[in-house]
Amino acid sequence: MQNYTRQSAYDLREILARDKDFVKAVIKAKPTYLGDAVPVSGNGDVTNDKIFSP
């Protein structure tokens, strides 16, 4: 088994991240969105940034 020098710090970070996510799930925090909703139906052209021309 290898010895990772910062493994304890990584483990602590993961524990804190899981605790934060658990609390957010329990209190049902409103999600933040970066833009308008994009429908999942269709061909996906709505998400293209520019017109593709071969």
C-alpha positions, 0 to 999 in steps of 0.5 A: 500500500502506498503512503500518500502525504496529504491523504488525511487532508483529502479525507477531511475535505471529502467528509466536509463535502458530504456533510454539506451536501447532506445538509443541503438535501435536508433543508432543500435549498433552491438550486442556482441556475446560470441561464434559461432552462433548456428542454431535453427534447429535440436535437440540441441545437438550442445549446449551440454557441455558433452556426456550424458550416462545413 
